[in-house]
Amino acid sequence: MFDENEPRPTPKRLTPPVFDSWGVAELQRYIEELRVEIGRTEAEISRKQSHRGAADAFFKPN
C-alpha cells in the first residue's frame, strides 16, 4: 500500500533499444509498434477524460 500523501512511483517506461544492428525494415516495424502503442495510450486518455467529465457533471452543484 502507498501513503496517499506520498507521490506515486513512476511506472517503468520502455527501454530504448540499440539500433546499431537493425535494418531499415526492422526500424519501420518498430515505428509501427510504437504508433500502435501511442494509439492505445491516446484511447485510454480519452476514456479517462470522458469518465472525469461525467463525474464532474454528476457532482456539479446546481
Secondary structure, DSSP 8 states (H G I E B T S, - for coil): ---TTS-------------TT--HHHHHHHHHHHHHHHHHHHHHHHHHHHHHHHHHHHH---
